[in-house]
């Protein structure tokens, strides 16, 4: 596969189950259906819409998208208008396993390498579910002592070091460093999307990232000139599909686009406009490019 | 921008030569690009890094068990938890090494107590790219963590210096003194002799040609009784000996590097040391006219002329 060096190639990357494909499915539906107001609107359909239809259908039917975890990236193409200006956007939907392998096996596929070098921006996805932080024994000494005294059986065998279990922000920094080393576009804007935002309580995306992903937050702050960044919180599904009550509630939303919600990094609602991160990437690229 | 890749993009990895490659379900012939290893494992790579602009090379020296590796991993841990006040993490070419180093001190290790792996004979290399919050100034820090065994070898045999030539480029030396040894009256004189001979060897063998700055760290300072006159005078002797042999700008710090892992507690000593790395030309010199007194634990003793 050859990727043209096009300013509108936007890498959508994240670890497995970080919400990339759900976002793309929801975005494709929202900009085409016109049920809610979005800054970007669909300009026309592509000759080949097989994958796009698949991800839209999955989003609409509340089911996960089946994908080949280590196969070639699926390419989502969208023709969108922004304030009357047409954009041909290419989103290589990179399987989370590819990103995971990049960290643990220190290699990625050559077609992903081509995509990265041609990218004009990054959509980086992370889910708040099961985030690991760099907690130390020393910082948690009192709590550990209480647990050991009250539950002697809590003693466990020491776990050997495993690259796959290091904190998510460390892995993300490792991947971004590799992307930054290969991308030819400067500056290379990055929109960090915290998916399943409905699970996060009493935090703004900015404060949540600072608390839960401190290494990534520092890295992006330190690289704000060559990699300007912004954070969003997005709930592309609208709730937890594993909870039968929530699923029923979501299924009964009359205008399905309205189950989507998005907030900016300060926590201010952007209603249902899932195109906001892409608008930010295109605007930043245009301002600084 | 930080370049996380040591390899070039044409360095293709195929299933035939990838030792760790697993069978994967792919729909086309596999072809992979090798990424940076996340480690710096050879001197040539270290030298290459040290030649980059705005790079400070820091040698971490001290006897076995003096806390060298704990000190270094503690610095990284504070970045990993986002608790550094004056500096920001801006990247690392040794993320894998740092994570491996910190593992046994983390809850994820399921170890009952804080543990730290020892540096094997020789040295380990670590890299940090840091940015000063106030000024936005960036600097690459290349750490050479020299094992205590290597320093012992150097004391025994000058020829061992051939294996430590990586120290020649050092801009800054962190020399850790074990507070437990200082506190033990029967062992402290042996410690002084080891420091004296070790530093002499480093100079004689031409391993400190660059007039590096020195930070003398009295580690595990909570083990040292501050109001014991003999101990206080002994510490002053170590400082004086170090000043005599190094003959370069020197700072003295008393701290407990293990406490760097308690990220809920401020670490002003570590913050100050990081700032010193960022400003390598800031003039600091040991002033021996200062009255000999061990400052309370966790204080910084910066003697300026």
Interface residues (C-beta under 8 A of the other chain):
Chain A: X68 X69 X70 X71 X72 X102 X105 X106 X107 X108 X109 X110 X113 X117 X132 X133 X134 X135 X136 X137 X138 X139 X140 X141 X148 X155 X156 X157 X158 X159 X161 X163 X165 X166 X167 X170 X173 X174 X177 X178 X180 X181 X182 X186 X210 X211 X214 X215 X217 X218 X219 X221 X222 X223 X226 X227
Chain B: X1 X2 X3 X4 X5 X9 X12 X13 X18 X20 X21 X24 X25 X26 X27 X28 X30 X31 X32 X33 X34 X35 X36 X37 X38 X77 X79 X80 X81 X82 X88 X89 X90 X91 X92 X95 X96 X99 X100 X102 X103 X104 X105 X106 X107 X108 X109 X110 X111 X112 X113 X114 X129 X131 X138 X258 X259 X261 X262 X263 X264
